[in-house]
Amino acid sequence: MFKVTLLRMAGVQSRLRGALSIVGREALKIVLPSWCVACDRELPWRERTASCCASCWSALPKITTPKCRSCARPLPVESPLCLECHLQPLPVDWCDAWGHYRGPLERLLQALKFERHDFLDHALGGLLHETLRERGDLAFDAIAAVPMSRSRERRRGYNQAELLGQALARRSGVRCDMTLLTRRGERATQSTLQKRARAANVRGAFAASSLVKDRSILIVDDICTTGETLRACASALREAGAARVCAIAVAKAS
C-alpha cells in the first residue's frame, strides 16, 4: 500500500512538473526576447508572433507565383516542372513551400535552427498548414519530419524539422511519426556543400520503416534548397512501399 501511494505521488509530481514547464515556456514567450529576431527593434509583447514583430511577420516573402510541382521552385509562368526537374524530378507526388528563403523569413528560420528559438515552431507550422489548405490536400496517413543524426540533435537540443512536423500535426490532425524515417549515421552538413556534393552526401542516408507500406506520407522540412535531402527521404519511403509521398517546407531557397 505504501509503495502504491509513493508511485501515485510520483505520478502527480511528474504531471505537475510538466504543467509548470509549459507555463514557464509560455511566460518566456511573452517576456523574452525583448527584440525582434528579424529587425532587432524593440518587440512589443502584444504585437508579436513568437519572437517576430508584427511588421516583419506581415513582410514575410510568400511565394505568390506558380511553383514547380517537383521541387517548389518559383516559376515565372505556369508550368508543372522547372527545367532541372524535367531531367530529374524528385520521387514525390508534389513538393511545396510557403515562402522565399530570404529577408525576415530567412532570419526566423536561422533563429529556429541555430539560436534555440524553438518557440517559433507553432507560428511557422501555421505557414505549413496554410500551404496545405491552399493546395486542398490533407489526405495523409502520417507526417514524417526529416530526421537528424542523434549526435547533432544532442548538440542542437532539438530537431527543428520535427518541431515543425509536430506543430503541423496539431493543426492538421495528421500524426507526426518520427519512427517512419531514420538517418544512417552523421554526414557533412548540406548547407556547406555544392549541389553535386549534396546529392552524394545524402544518397542512402535515410531508411524508412516497413510501417509506411501502402500509406500516404508527408515529409516536412524547414528549408528546401536543392531538394536532395527530400529526394533521399522520398526514395527511402518509396523503396519501403509508401503508396504516396509528398513534401513540404517552410521556405524554398534559390
Secondary structure, DSSP 8 states (H G I E B T S, - for coil): -HHHHHHHHHHHHHHHHHHHHHHHHHHHHHHS-SB-TTT-SB--TTSEETTEEHHHHHT--B--S-B-TTT--B-SS--SS-HHHHHS--SSSEEEEEEESSHHHHHHHHHHHHS--GGGHHHHHHHHHHHHHHHT----SEEEE----HHHHHHHSS-HHHHHHHHHHHHH---B-TTSEEE-S----GGGS-HHHHHHHHTT-EEE-GGGBT-EEEEEEEEESSSHHHHHHHHHHHHTTBSEEEEEEEEE--
